[in-house]
């Protein structure tokens, strides 16, 4: 992984933890790794050129299928935009 990719990976991890946080646990530092399993796939989508819609759809699928929640499509789109804004 290049330095640029490492920086992007870390940024995605931070965004998922601080901004996405669908289960509302980012104030509990002891479980900081809660969303890290998703970082890898979101990173891969991003470097493979996925657009906002594709990234948002994946985040929404995680919320609804993996986590069994109602999900929030609008919030997922905002998170996808923020992720894509990290690309240099």
trRosetta pair geometry for C-beta under 8 A, 3 or more apart (Angstrom, degrees):
i j d omega theta_ij theta_ji phi_ij phi_ji
1 5 4.5 -127 -170 93 89 126
1 6 5.4 113 127 -60 118 81
1 9 7.1 -7 -171 -19 149 142
2 5 4.6 97 52 7 77 102
2 6 7.0 -134 97 -6 42 86
3 6 5.5 -51 -147 34 34 114
3 7 6.4 37 152 -21 64 104
4 7 5.8 -53 -152 33 30 113
4 8 6.5 29 150 -17 63 106
4 88 6.4 -95 -151 29 116 131
5 8 5.5 -53 -147 38 35 112
5 9 6.2 40 153 -24 67 104
5 43 7.9 84 -173 -177 87 116
5 47 6.6 23 -125 -95 104 142
6 9 5.6 -51 -146 34 31 114
6 10 6.4 29 155 -16 63 106
7 10 5.9 -56 -150 38 29 109
7 11 6.3 30 151 -21 63 108
8 11 5.5 -55 -147 36 32 113
8 12 6.4 33 155 -20 66 103
8 43 6.8 124 120 -138 99 94
8 46 6.8 -164 165 113 126 139
8 47 7.2 118 108 -69 152 100
8 86 5.7 132 -130 129 75 116
8 87 6.7 36 -116 -94 127 60
9 12 5.9 -55 -151 34 29 110
9 13 6.5 30 151 -19 63 107
9 39 6.7 79 -170 160 78 114
9 43 5.0 21 -110 -117 77 143
10 13 5.6 -53 -149 36 33 115
10 14 6.4 33 153 -18 65 105
11 14 5.7 -55 -150 37 32 111
11 15 6.3 32 153 -20 66 106
11 83 7.7 139 120 -134 100 60
11 86 4.3 160 124 -147 150 148
12 15 5.7 -54 -146 36 32 112
12 16 6.3 32 156 -19 65 104
12 39 5.5 132 111 -149 106 86
12 42 5.4 175 -177 105 132 116
12 43 5.3 -171 47 -76 162 82
12 46 6.7 -145 -84 -5 138 155
12 83 5.6 46 -112 -133 87 104
12 86 7.0 -151 -58 59 70 161
13 16 6.0 -55 -149 35 28 109
13 17 6.4 20 155 -12 63 111
13 35 7.6 156 -151 95 62 98
13 36 6.2 21 -136 -112 108 78
13 39 4.5 12 -88 -117 80 144
14 17 5.8 -62 -147 42 30 108
14 18 5.7 0 169 4 70 117
15 18 6.5 -63 -124 51 22 91
15 19 5.0 -33 -164 36 64 120
15 20 6.4 65 138 -19 72 99
15 79 6.3 135 157 -159 112 87
15 82 5.5 167 -140 115 133 120
15 83 5.7 -173 88 -79 165 78
15 86 7.5 -116 -36 -38 139 140
16 19 7.4 -34 -72 55 9 78
16 20 4.6 -28 -141 32 47 132
16 21 7.6 126 158 -48 48 56
16 35 4.3 -159 141 129 119 142
16 36 7.9 153 87 -78 139 38
16 38 6.1 172 -147 85 153 115
16 39 6.0 -131 15 -82 151 83
16 42 6.9 160 -66 30 127 161
16 79 7.6 75 -95 -170 54 130
17 20 7.5 39 -3 44 15 90
17 21 6.5 42 178 -69 29 94
17 26 5.4 127 168 -119 70 113
17 32 6.7 13 -135 -161 141 69
17 34 7.4 120 -115 54 84 96
17 35 5.7 -164 -76 42 65 125
18 21 6.9 -64 152 -31 8 120
18 26 5.8 139 -106 -170 37 153
19 78 8.0 -127 163 117 119 101
19 79 5.9 159 116 -111 112 92
19 82 6.2 -46 112 82 167 168
20 35 6.9 130 79 -140 123 163
20 59 6.5 -118 -140 -153 132 129
20 75 7.5 122 -136 147 59 105
20 76 7.7 49 -133 -108 100 59
20 79 4.7 58 -87 -122 93 150
21 24 6.0 86 150 -87 104 31
21 25 6.6 -159 -156 41 99 58
21 26 4.4 -66 -105 -24 140 120
21 35 7.5 -103 -89 -38 51 143
22 62 7.6 165 9 107 153 99
22 63 4.8 -150 -141 -111 162 103
22 67 6.3 139 103 64 134 172
22 69 6.1 -177 158 45 121 163
22 71 7.7 -21 -143 -115 137 52
22 72 7.4 -177 -123 21 98 104
22 75 8.0 137 -97 108 84 139
23 34 7.5 -120 53 166 124 141
23 67 6.6 -142 -61 -155 110 139
23 69 7.5 -146 -83 -61 78 143
25 28 5.2 -49 -179 32 83 113
25 31 5.8 -39 152 83 130 131
25 34 5.7 105 83 -48 134 172
28 31 5.1 24 107 27 110 103
29 32 5.6 5 -168 -57 54 104
31 34 4.8 48 147 -53 99 106
32 36 7.9 47 127 -38 68 118
33 36 4.5 -48 -159 8 70 131
35 38 5.2 -49 -178 37 77 114
35 39 6.7 97 127 -43 81 88
36 39 5.2 -30 -152 4 48 122
37 40 7.1 -47 -175 17 36 107
38 41 6.0 -63 -162 42 51 105
38 42 5.9 43 148 -17 81 111
38 59 8.0 84 175 -111 138 68
38 62 5.8 37 -116 -123 137 156
39 42 5.9 -65 -145 43 29 107
39 43 5.9 34 157 -24 68 110
40 43 5.8 -58 -151 35 25 114
40 44 6.5 24 153 -19 62 107
41 44 5.6 -51 -148 35 34 113
41 45 6.4 37 153 -19 65 102
41 58 6.9 -152 129 175 116 140
42 45 5.7 -49 -148 35 33 114
42 46 6.3 35 152 -22 63 107
42 55 6.5 72 -146 -147 87 98
42 58 6.8 173 -95 104 76 135
42 59 7.3 47 -100 -71 121 91
42 83 6.7 -99 166 -137 116 156
43 46 5.7 -59 -150 36 29 113
43 47 6.4 14 161 -7 67 107
44 47 6.3 -59 -141 42 28 98
44 48 6.0 22 160 -14 64 116
45 48 5.9 -69 -147 44 24 107
45 50 3.9 -18 172 6 89 149
45 54 6.3 -164 -170 123 122 111
45 55 5.5 149 121 -94 137 81
45 58 6.2 -139 -62 2 164 162
46 50 6.2 -64 -79 45 31 100
46 55 6.8 48 -74 -94 79 131
46 83 6.0 -115 -94 152 132 115
46 84 7.0 -161 -133 -90 100 62
46 87 6.9 -165 175 -67 107 114
50 54 4.0 -118 -167 88 105 132
50 55 5.3 126 119 -51 123 84
50 58 7.9 2 173 -7 160 133
51 54 5.4 96 53 11 66 101
51 55 7.2 -135 101 -1 32 93
51 84 7.8 19 -158 -94 43 147
52 55 6.0 -63 -147 42 29 106
52 56 5.9 26 159 -18 67 113
52 77 6.2 52 163 -152 109 76
52 80 4.4 120 -153 124 68 123
52 81 5.7 22 -124 -72 124 67
52 84 6.0 -72 -79 -12 82 149
53 56 5.8 -59 -143 41 25 109
53 57 6.1 29 157 -22 63 108
53 77 7.8 0 -98 -114 47 95
53 80 7.6 146 -36 138 14 165
54 57 5.7 -52 -146 33 28 113
54 58 6.6 28 155 -18 61 104
55 58 5.8 -56 -153 35 32 110
55 59 6.5 30 151 -17 66 105
55 76 8.0 -175 118 165 70 90
55 79 7.9 -136 133 103 110 84
55 80 3.8 143 92 -129 114 109
55 83 6.1 -144 172 66 156 142
55 84 7.1 -171 17 -47 157 102
56 59 5.7 -54 -147 37 34 111
56 60 6.2 34 153 -19 66 107
56 73 6.8 67 161 -164 115 68
56 76 4.2 114 -158 128 78 98
56 77 4.4 18 -115 -84 149 56
56 79 7.2 136 -105 62 76 86
56 80 4.1 -79 -56 -20 82 145
57 60 5.6 -55 -146 39 30 112
57 61 6.3 35 152 -23 64 104
57 76 7.6 125 -49 138 19 140
58 61 5.5 -50 -147 33 32 114
58 62 6.6 37 151 -21 63 100
59 62 5.7 -50 -154 30 34 113
59 63 6.6 33 149 -18 64 104
59 76 4.1 171 89 -142 120 106
59 79 5.9 149 -135 79 173 134
59 80 6.6 -142 2 -57 135 95
60 63 5.6 -53 -151 36 35 113
60 64 6.1 13 159 -4 69 112
60 71 4.9 72 -157 -170 78 134
60 72 7.7 -139 -112 63 88 35
60 73 5.5 19 -101 -99 139 67
60 76 4.6 -74 -56 -35 85 172
61 64 6.2 -65 -137 48 28 97
61 65 5.1 -9 -180 15 71 120
61 66 7.2 68 132 -8 68 96
62 65 7.0 -53 -104 53 14 85
62 66 4.7 -25 -154 32 55 130
62 67 6.4 47 148 -9 65 104
63 66 7.4 30 -15 52 10 89
63 67 5.4 -43 -150 45 34 125
63 69 4.9 -68 174 64 81 114
63 70 7.7 -33 145 78 111 38
63 71 3.9 124 104 -105 125 83
63 72 7.0 -103 171 19 170 65
63 76 7.1 -118 -4 -71 137 122
64 67 7.2 22 -18 56 9 82
64 68 7.4 38 -176 -117 34 14
64 69 6.2 -93 -92 68 42 62
64 70 7.1 -21 -103 163 87 13
64 71 4.2 -34 -57 -40 97 131
65 68 7.7 -1 174 -67 12 48
71 76 7.3 -7 -176 -33 96 130
72 75 3.9 32 112 22 120 117
72 76 6.3 156 91 -19 65 85
73 76 5.5 -56 -147 37 32 113
73 77 6.4 34 154 -21 66 103
74 77 5.7 -52 -153 32 32 112
74 78 6.7 32 150 -18 63 103
75 78 5.6 -53 -152 35 35 112
75 79 6.4 35 151 -19 67 104
76 79 5.6 -53 -148 37 33 112
76 80 6.3 37 152 -21 65 104
77 80 5.5 -51 -146 35 33 113
77 81 6.5 37 152 -21 64 102
78 81 5.6 -50 -151 33 33 114
78 82 6.5 33 151 -19 64 105
79 82 5.6 -54 -150 36 34 112
79 83 6.4 37 151 -21 66 103
80 83 5.6 -50 -148 34 33 113
80 84 6.3 28 155 -14 65 107
81 84 5.9 -59 -146 41 29 107
81 85 6.3 35 152 -27 64 106
82 85 5.6 -51 -149 29 31 116
82 86 7.3 41 150 -29 58 98
83 86 5.9 -53 -169 17 37 116
84 87 6.0 -32 -168 4 51 113
